[in-house]
Amino acid sequence: MPTIRARALTLRRGGMPVLQDLSLELGPGLHALVGPNGAGKSTLLRALAGVLPPASGAVEIDGHDLWREPVAARRRLGYLPESPELFPYLTARELLRTANAVRGAAPEAGEELFGRWVRPAALDLRIGSLSAGQRRKLALVAATCHEPSVLLLDEPDNALDAAARADLLELLARWTDEGRLVVVSTHRPEALGERTRRLVVADHTVRAG
């Protein structure tokens, strides 16, 4: 069963505490991180993904310490940052195959989804020529095509049109039905459905909403 455990986690930004002495345990299902801008939603996701080292405390992914067992922990993770850095000179196919090689996934993983979500010919276009919405779709596919049990998605619907947002909701529902753990930072939690657990980030902590 996929789990995230944070113990006595303190996160700082520019030397100032963003979240302080946070303990949190999440299991399978769809969890929405909500709260005002600057409250620490993105900072928390970065820490849970192993991108931001905590000032103190620990994070476990499926029972594996994120910093002591990084390979085992991160193999189970899929992380989409709010502003992912993509390589504009690569084609979409090259990016996906590189990501798959790093994560041990099948070389062609994600190509069918991206081709269906955009169009098959877009796989061989350079990323720099794609629209903002197409790049967002590519980043989401690249972050999740190794079928992780834990998904951390920071504003995944940014730059997506209405049709793509509907496709994203279908993906979130499928992942939830498969028993995965999905955490989404969003300003529109109502769009995620009634099965979503809300987690409010405010006042240096996280509470159930």
BELJOUR-V336335 format. One record per backbone hydrogen bond with DSSP energy under -0.5 kcal/mol. NH is the residue of the N-H (numbers start at 1). CO is the residue of the C=O. E is the energy in kcal/mol with one decimal. If there is no record, write none. Layout:
nh | co | e
NH | CO | E
NH | CO | E
This chain:
nh | co | e
2 | 179 | -0.5
4 | 26 | -2.0
5 | 60 | -2.4
6 | 24 | -3.2
7 | 58 | -2.7
9 | 22 | -3.2
10 | 56 | -2.3
11 | 19 | -2.7
13 | 16 | -2.9
16 | 13 | -1.5
18 | 11 | -3.4
19 | 11 | -1.3
20 | 204 | -2.7
22 | 9 | -3.1
24 | 6 | -2.2
26 | 4 | -2.5
29 | 180 | -2.8
31 | 29 | -0.5
31 | 182 | -3.1
32 | 197 | -3.0
33 | 31 | -0.6
33 | 184 | -3.1
34 | 32 | -0.6
34 | 199 | -2.7
39 | 36 | -1.9
44 | 40 | -2.6
45 | 41 | -2.2
46 | 42 | -2.4
47 | 43 | -1.9
48 | 44 | -2.7
49 | 45 | -1.8
50 | 47 | -1.0
51 | 46 | -2.5
52 | 46 | -1.4
53 | 51 | -0.6
55 | 10 | -2.4
56 | 10 | -1.2
58 | 7 | -1.8
60 | 5 | -2.9
61 | 64 | -2.6
62 | 3 | -2.7
62 | 60 | -0.5
64 | 61 | -1.9
65 | 63 | -0.5
66 | 59 | -3.1
69 | 65 | -2.5
73 | 69 | -2.4
74 | 70 | -2.6
75 | 71 | -1.6
76 | 72 | -0.5
76 | 73 | -1.0
77 | 74 | -1.1
78 | 150 | -1.9
80 | 152 | -2.9
81 | 79 | -0.6
84 | 81 | -0.6
86 | 84 | -0.7
88 | 86 | -0.8
90 | 87 | -1.7
92 | 122 | -0.5
92 | 125 | -1.6
93 | 123 | -3.0
95 | 91 | -2.3
96 | 92 | -2.3
97 | 93 | -2.6
98 | 94 | -2.1
99 | 95 | -2.6
100 | 96 | -2.6
101 | 97 | -2.0
102 | 98 | -2.1
103 | 99 | -1.8
104 | 100 | -1.0
105 | 100 | -2.2
109 | 106 | -1.9
111 | 108 | -2.0
112 | 108 | -0.5
114 | 110 | -2.5
115 | 111 | -2.7
116 | 112 | -2.1
117 | 113 | -2.7
118 | 114 | -2.6
122 | 119 | -1.7
123 | 120 | -1.7
124 | 121 | -1.3
125 | 122 | -1.5
127 | 90 | -3.2
128 | 88 | -2.2
129 | 126 | -1.9
130 | 127 | -1.6
135 | 131 | -2.5
136 | 132 | -2.0
137 | 133 | -2.1
138 | 134 | -2.4
139 | 135 | -2.5
140 | 136 | -2.1
141 | 137 | -2.5
142 | 138 | -2.8
143 | 139 | -1.7
144 | 140 | -1.0
144 | 141 | -0.8
145 | 141 | -1.7
147 | 144 | -1.7
149 | 76 | -0.6
150 | 76 | -2.3
151 | 181 | -3.1
152 | 78 | -3.2
153 | 151 | -0.5
153 | 183 | -3.1
154 | 80 | -2.7
154 | 152 | -0.5
155 | 153 | -0.8
155 | 185 | -1.6
158 | 155 | -1.8
160 | 157 | -1.9
165 | 161 | -2.3
166 | 162 | -1.9
167 | 163 | -1.9
168 | 164 | -2.4
169 | 165 | -2.3
170 | 166 | -1.8
171 | 167 | -2.1
172 | 168 | -2.7
173 | 169 | -2.3
174 | 170 | -2.4
175 | 171 | -2.9
176 | 172 | -2.2
177 | 173 | -2.6
178 | 174 | -1.8
179 | 176 | -1.8
180 | 175 | -2.2
181 | 149 | -2.6
182 | 29 | -2.9
182 | 180 | -0.6
183 | 151 | -3.0
184 | 31 | -3.1
185 | 153 | -2.6
186 | 33 | -2.2
186 | 184 | -0.5
191 | 188 | -1.4
192 | 189 | -1.7
193 | 190 | -0.9
196 | 193 | -1.2
197 | 30 | -2.7
198 | 196 | -0.5
199 | 32 | -3.2
200 | 207 | -3.2
201 | 34 | -3.2
201 | 199 | -0.5
202 | 200 | -0.7
202 | 205 | -2.0
205 | 202 | -1.4
207 | 200 | -2.2
209 | 198 | -3.1
